[in-house]
Amino acid sequence: MPAQFHNPVATYFGGGSLSQITSLTDGQTVALVIFPEARGLGLVDKIQALLGDRLVHIVEDVQPNPDVAQLRGTYERFWQQASECETVLAVGGGSAIDTAKALMVGTESGSFDELLSLLATGKPFTPHRLKSLIAAPTTAGTGSEVTPWATIWDSAQQKKYSLHLPCTWPTAAIIDPDLMLTVPASVTVSTGLDALSHALESIWNVNANPISDTFAISAIEDILECLPQLRQDLTSRELRSRMALAALKAGMAFSNTKTALAHSISYEMTLRHGLPHGIACSFTLPFVLGLAWGRDPARDQTLQRVFGNDLGKAQTRLRDFLHSLDVKTEFGDYGVTESEAQEMVLYAMQGARGKNFIGTKAA
Ligand SMILES: NC(=O)c1ccc[n+]([C@@H]2O[C@H](COP(=O)([O-])OP(=O)(O)OC[C@H]3O[C@@H](n4cnc5c(N)ncnc54)[C@H](O)[C@@H]3O)[C@@H](O)[C@H]2O)c1
């Protein structure tokens, strides 16, 4: 079987590229979904100036990890007040982009619960109404701007829904590293580690191929070198730009493979232990590397291009890297006992993402 790679998102990259939104939305009305701090940073005014009276609706109370409790009202207001608009423009981290992905899919009744029941079936469906999506990430992490899926959280019920339809790819992604200059240190680290996790998870993945590997290897090398430097120098345009590109490459890699075991474990750690997404999906990377190693010669070869051929040294390098960013790497550090951890890992292997992991069958 020949390797196949497919990503339909028109991608723009570079400082100042946000201004592309003017030509990309020419002749269309736009609803903006943006992170709450943006107005104080002057970003809402800037976008208003770029779009003029084409901007017809703004959602700016996006909370980290979009949760059904809040999304219900946002969704129903959007479909009542802005159902005529053509494009949703998401400017923010993964939370804003995933919120926008939920909004773009319109149910027949306009009710959010109708969307949830469709998602609960786990099967694809054709939306009754649909908006197009332009995504401009303001964190260097999730890659949501180049993937078709979104995570919708239900913390009260301790579960999550995955939105993934052929029509939820953004039409365009605008990666403007200048938008990332204001991201605080802790979010810079956790989102950067999310990107590292995407890249590694795309390698120890049953869907990996030489094309996704090419993006992944390059992303990992950049992140290992660049993230510690960026943490010390948050206002460096050059480092922000390198991390933005690394996160984009990681996003491209997993846009074709999806994630695997570390992400499957992370959902439990976020829902039950409140860990930020980027920490939840990266603290297990040295452990998962150990489970992946030796399962598949082609996958080993790719991992060894980054880490050399000694597993112990590879795990130490990853652990030291995470520790240097003040991220603890053991379940016990997060209040999870050894038996709970074992149970969590086995459970995670049975999840949709866990089944993508090359070590799952053998475990
Ligand atoms: N769809 C996908 O492919 C995908 C992949 C990974 C993660 N996700 C989802 O993304 C979400 C996490 O996204 P995230 O890690 O980007 O964090 P986030 O979007 O929750 O942002 C983290 C915090 O940083 C703030 N912020 C964002 N940009 C800023 C800026 N430029 N300046 C100052 N503050 C800023 C936000 O308001 C928020 O408080 C989770 O819900 C996760 O499930 C989706």
The ligand as an SDF file (V2000), in Angstrom:
LIG
                    3D

 44 48  0  0  0  0  0  0  0  0999 V2000
   -8.8680   19.6800   18.0150 N   0  0  0  0  0  0  0  0  0  0  0  0
   -7.6520   19.2400   18.2190 C   0  0  0  0  0  0  0  0  0  0  0  0
   -7.0090   18.7100   17.3230 O   0  0  0  0  0  0  0  0  0  0  0  0
   -7.0630   19.4520   19.5910 C   0  0  0  0  0  0  0  0  0  0  0  0
   -5.7710   18.9870   19.8580 C   0  0  0  0  0  0  0  0  0  0  0  0
   -5.2520   19.2070   21.1280 C   0  0  0  0  0  0  0  0  0  0  0  0
   -6.0100   19.8570   22.0910 C   0  0  0  0  0  0  0  0  0  0  0  0
   -7.2870   20.2690   21.8070 N   0  0  0  0  0  0  0  0  0  0  0  0
   -8.1130   20.9590   22.8140 C   0  0  0  0  0  0  0  0  0  0  0  0
   -7.5810   22.2640   22.9790 O   0  0  0  0  0  0  0  0  0  0  0  0
   -7.8860   22.7270   24.2930 C   0  0  0  0  0  0  0  0  0  0  0  0
   -6.6360   23.3250   24.9140 C   0  0  0  0  0  0  0  0  0  0  0  0
   -6.1480   24.3440   24.0700 O   0  0  0  0  0  0  0  0  0  0  0  0
   -4.8190   25.1410   24.4440 P   0  0  0  0  0  0  0  0  0  0  0  0
   -3.8760   24.2040   25.0790 O   0  0  0  0  0  0  0  0  0  0  0  0
   -4.3970   25.8840   23.2480 O   0  0  0  0  0  0  0  0  0  0  0  0
   -5.2760   26.1100   25.5910 O   0  0  0  0  0  0  0  0  0  0  0  0
   -6.5020   27.1420   25.7030 P   0  0  0  0  0  0  0  0  0  0  0  0
   -7.0650   27.4590   24.3930 O   0  0  0  0  0  0  0  0  0  0  0  0
   -7.4270   26.5980   26.7410 O   0  0  0  0  0  0  0  0  0  0  0  0
   -5.7310   28.4140   26.2660 O   0  0  0  0  0  0  0  0  0  0  0  0
   -5.0900   28.3600   27.5370 C   0  0  0  0  0  0  0  0  0  0  0  0
   -5.2010   29.7080   28.2350 C   0  0  0  0  0  0  0  0  0  0  0  0
   -4.4140   30.6490   27.5430 O   0  0  0  0  0  0  0  0  0  0  0  0
   -5.1930   31.8030   27.1970 C   0  0  0  0  0  0  0  0  0  0  0  0
   -4.6310   32.3170   25.9540 N   0  0  0  0  0  0  0  0  0  0  0  0
   -4.7270   31.7510   24.7190 C   0  0  0  0  0  0  0  0  0  0  0  0
   -4.0160   32.4930   23.8290 N   0  0  0  0  0  0  0  0  0  0  0  0
   -3.4600   33.5330   24.5010 C   0  0  0  0  0  0  0  0  0  0  0  0
   -2.6200   34.6220   24.1360 C   0  0  0  0  0  0  0  0  0  0  0  0
   -2.1920   34.7750   22.8790 N   0  0  0  0  0  0  0  0  0  0  0  0
   -2.2410   35.4940   25.1050 N   0  0  0  0  0  0  0  0  0  0  0  0
   -2.6630   35.3300   26.3800 C   0  0  0  0  0  0  0  0  0  0  0  0
   -3.4420   34.3150   26.8030 N   0  0  0  0  0  0  0  0  0  0  0  0
   -3.8360   33.4100   25.8670 C   0  0  0  0  0  0  0  0  0  0  0  0
   -6.6230   31.2670   27.1070 C   0  0  0  0  0  0  0  0  0  0  0  0
   -7.5970   32.2550   27.2870 O   0  0  0  0  0  0  0  0  0  0  0  0
   -6.6330   30.2560   28.2320 C   0  0  0  0  0  0  0  0  0  0  0  0
   -6.8690   30.8660   29.4720 O   0  0  0  0  0  0  0  0  0  0  0  0
   -8.4470   21.5390   25.0490 C   0  0  0  0  0  0  0  0  0  0  0  0
   -9.8550   21.6360   25.1340 O   0  0  0  0  0  0  0  0  0  0  0  0
   -8.0750   20.3490   24.2000 C   0  0  0  0  0  0  0  0  0  0  0  0
   -8.9950   19.2850   24.2790 O   0  0  0  0  0  0  0  0  0  0  0  0
   -7.7900   20.0830   20.5670 C   0  0  0  0  0  0  0  0  0  0  0  0
  1  2  1  0
  2  3  2  0
  2  4  1  0
  4  5  1  0
  4 44  2  0
  5  6  2  0
  6  7  1  0
  7  8  2  0
  8  9  1  0
  8 44  1  0
  9 10  1  0
  9 42  1  0
 10 11  1  0
 11 12  1  0
 11 40  1  0
 12 13  1  0
 13 14  1  0
 14 15  2  0
 14 16  1  0
 14 17  1  0
 17 18  1  0
 18 19  2  0
 18 20  1  0
 18 21  1  0
 21 22  1  0
 22 23  1  0
 23 24  1  0
 23 38  1  0
 24 25  1  0
 25 26  1  0
 25 36  1  0
 26 27  1  0
 26 35  1  0
 27 28  2  0
 28 29  1  0
 29 30  1  0
 29 35  2  0
 30 31  1  0
 30 32  2  0
 32 33  1  0
 33 34  2  0
 34 35  1  0
 36 37  1  0
 36 38  1  0
 38 39  1  0
 40 41  1  0
 40 42  1  0
 42 43  1  0
M  CHG  2   8   1  16  -1
M  END
$$$$
